[in-house]
Amino acid sequence: MGRGKIEIKRIENANSRQVTFSKRRAGLLKKAQELAILCDAEVAVIIFSNTGKLFEFSSAGMRRTLSRYNKCLDSMETSAVEYKAEKQESKELDVLKDEVARLQMKQLRLLGKDLSGVGLKELQHIEQQLSEGLLAVKEKKEQLLMDQLEQSRLKEQRAMLENETLRKQVEELRGFFPPAERPVPSYHEYYPTERKNSRANHGVVSPDPGCEIEKEDSDTTLQLGLSTEIYRKMKEPGRETHSNDSGNQMDLL
């Protein structure tokens, strides 16, 4: 007679359940040991009974096996997270590629290129977009021109205010000095007289003594009231100019 099949469900009888647990636990641990020996595998089995009692088996030590399991579990979780991140990035990259292709197509159509297969409504929509864009560009251009004009006007006003301020400062400075009653002669008007007087006082000899003496004599003649003709006769050669100068002048008078 063959072994009959047992329905896999919870055994209601407590004694039968305990006997089945003991038999199958021993068989499971035996199979784990055989697997580790035959296949050179690291095997660990942990069993808790319904009463909370612990049964375990490990071919290489339970702590070592659990540490290795945790490392593998962490690496698996990390790889799973990385895989999910790569998958998400791949999806996002595909979406961005589609968006770039759509925008490039739209830009070409706005430039009047690649219009094959475009319907009438879409063409009208493109025309409306171009009109609105041109209007916005014109408004921006006018705004920039107005801003430049306003800046120029402000600069002119600032320059006018600075000039006005400078003019007021000059007027205030002039107010500190009283106005002159008569104009002061320039330096050039005093210069020849000072030069002649300095030569007469200090005995400075000029490069041309005759010219200097003639000038002094002409000045003396003018001061005495003599005419030019009489003075010329006095200067003729053969006349005694040094000794009888005063007598001749009296005779001529």
MODELLER restraints for C-alpha pairs under 7 A, 6 or more apart:
rsr = mdl.restraints
at = mdl.atoms
rsr.add(forms.Gaussian(group=physical.xy_distance, feature=features.Distance(at['CA:11:A'], at['CA:17:A']), mean=5.45, stdev=0.5))
rsr.add(forms.Gaussian(group=physical.xy_distance, feature=features.Distance(at['CA:29:A'], at['CA:57:A']), mean=6.69, stdev=0.5))
rsr.add(forms.Gaussian(group=physical.xy_distance, feature=features.Distance(at['CA:32:A'], at['CA:43:A']), mean=6.52, stdev=0.5))
rsr.add(forms.Gaussian(group=physical.xy_distance, feature=features.Distance(at['CA:35:A'], at['CA:41:A']), mean=6.88, stdev=0.5))
rsr.add(forms.Gaussian(group=physical.xy_distance, feature=features.Distance(at['CA:36:A'], at['CA:42:A']), mean=5.96, stdev=0.5))
rsr.add(forms.Gaussian(group=physical.xy_distance, feature=features.Distance(at['CA:36:A'], at['CA:43:A']), mean=5.87, stdev=0.5))
rsr.add(forms.Gaussian(group=physical.xy_distance, feature=features.Distance(at['CA:36:A'], at['CA:59:A']), mean=6.50, stdev=0.5))
rsr.add(forms.Gaussian(group=physical.xy_distance, feature=features.Distance(at['CA:42:A'], at['CA:59:A']), mean=5.75, stdev=0.5))
rsr.add(forms.Gaussian(group=physical.xy_distance, feature=features.Distance(at['CA:42:A'], at['CA:60:A']), mean=6.21, stdev=0.5))
rsr.add(forms.Gaussian(group=physical.xy_distance, feature=features.Distance(at['CA:43:A'], at['CA:58:A']), mean=5.62, stdev=0.5))
rsr.add(forms.Gaussian(group=physical.xy_distance, feature=features.Distance(at['CA:43:A'], at['CA:59:A']), mean=5.44, stdev=0.5))
rsr.add(forms.Gaussian(group=physical.xy_distance, feature=features.Distance(at['CA:44:A'], at['CA:57:A']), mean=5.32, stdev=0.5))
rsr.add(forms.Gaussian(group=physical.xy_distance, feature=features.Distance(at['CA:44:A'], at['CA:58:A']), mean=3.99, stdev=0.5))
rsr.add(forms.Gaussian(group=physical.xy_distance, feature=features.Distance(at['CA:44:A'], at['CA:59:A']), mean=6.34, stdev=0.5))
rsr.add(forms.Gaussian(group=physical.xy_distance, feature=features.Distance(at['CA:44:A'], at['CA:62:A']), mean=6.61, stdev=0.5))
rsr.add(forms.Gaussian(group=physical.xy_distance, feature=features.Distance(at['CA:44:A'], at['CA:65:A']), mean=6.92, stdev=0.5))
rsr.add(forms.Gaussian(group=physical.xy_distance, feature=features.Distance(at['CA:45:A'], at['CA:56:A']), mean=5.22, stdev=0.5))
rsr.add(forms.Gaussian(group=physical.xy_distance, feature=features.Distance(at['CA:45:A'], at['CA:57:A']), mean=4.91, stdev=0.5))
rsr.add(forms.Gaussian(group=physical.xy_distance, feature=features.Distance(at['CA:45:A'], at['CA:58:A']), mean=6.30, stdev=0.5))
rsr.add(forms.Gaussian(group=physical.xy_distance, feature=features.Distance(at['CA:46:A'], at['CA:55:A']), mean=5.88, stdev=0.5))
rsr.add(forms.Gaussian(group=physical.xy_distance, feature=features.Distance(at['CA:46:A'], at['CA:56:A']), mean=4.30, stdev=0.5))
rsr.add(forms.Gaussian(group=physical.xy_distance, feature=features.Distance(at['CA:46:A'], at['CA:57:A']), mean=6.58, stdev=0.5))
rsr.add(forms.Gaussian(group=physical.xy_distance, feature=features.Distance(at['CA:47:A'], at['CA:54:A']), mean=5.77, stdev=0.5))
rsr.add(forms.Gaussian(group=physical.xy_distance, feature=features.Distance(at['CA:47:A'], at['CA:55:A']), mean=4.83, stdev=0.5))
rsr.add(forms.Gaussian(group=physical.xy_distance, feature=features.Distance(at['CA:47:A'], at['CA:56:A']), mean=5.89, stdev=0.5))
rsr.add(forms.Gaussian(group=physical.xy_distance, feature=features.Distance(at['CA:48:A'], at['CA:54:A']), mean=4.66, stdev=0.5))
rsr.add(forms.Gaussian(group=physical.xy_distance, feature=features.Distance(at['CA:48:A'], at['CA:55:A']), mean=6.16, stdev=0.5))
rsr.add(forms.Gaussian(group=physical.xy_distance, feature=features.Distance(at['CA:108:A'], at['CA:114:A']), mean=6.37, stdev=0.5))
rsr.add(forms.Gaussian(group=physical.xy_distance, feature=features.Distance(at['CA:109:A'], at['CA:115:A']), mean=6.03, stdev=0.5))
rsr.add(forms.Gaussian(group=physical.xy_distance, feature=features.Distance(at['CA:110:A'], at['CA:126:A']), mean=6.50, stdev=0.5))
rsr.add(forms.Gaussian(group=physical.xy_distance, feature=features.Distance(at['CA:206:A'], at['CA:212:A']), mean=6.96, stdev=0.5))
